[in-house]
Amino acid sequence: MDWRGQAWSDKKKRELAIGMGYVGLRVERYAKGELYKGHGVITGTLRRSIHTAPPSYDWAADAHGSSAEGQLVLAELVGPSRLVVSAGSGLEYAKAVHDGHHAFGGYHYMTIAVDKVRPEVPGILKEHTGD
């Protein structure tokens, strides 16, 4: 008997990592769509800074203009069984625009984007795993 369980498992992890990367790109796209002139956009820097990244990414690097906007990032294994991809912005003021400050209630662009993508996740993963 030729056991191929590990090869199959590795293939599925890779397919899921790719699928989760596309989930991250969808979150990125929706989050950018939540920001527009008069609604979180003055120069467009914050909108351009939103991107996907592996969980090990140093978000502080965004302050120096090193965003990987629009690029597919494969999810990484965190712990024994969690595939994770991150999406957001590392700009210093991004959180204040998202969450609000003082009398400003915030735009919640990342939260809204994740909520929009959530029902699409099974379809995106199925598309990339063939399951």
CORJODA-V751848 format. One line per field, one symbol per residue. ss: DSSP state (a for helix, b for strand, c for the rest). phi: phi as a letter, one per 40 degrees, with the letter a starting at -180 (. if undefined). burial: # if it has 16 or more other C-alpha atoms within 10 Angstrom, else .. Layout:
# CORJODA-V751848
ss = ???
phi = ???
burial = ???
This chain:
# CORJODA-V751848
ss = ccccaaaaaaaaaaaaaaaaaaaaaaaaaaaaaccbbcbbbcccaaaaacbbbbccccaaaaaacccccccccccbbbcccbbbbbbbcccccaaaaaacbccbccccaaaaaaaaaaccaaaaaaaaacc
phi = .bcbdcccccccccccccdccccdcccdccccccbadgbgbbbgccdcccacaccccccccccbgbcbdgbcbccbcbgcabcbbbaibccdcdcccccgafcccgbfcccccccccdccddccccccbgc
burial = ...........#####################.##....#.....##########...#..#....#.#..#####......#########..#####.......#####..##..#...#..##..##..
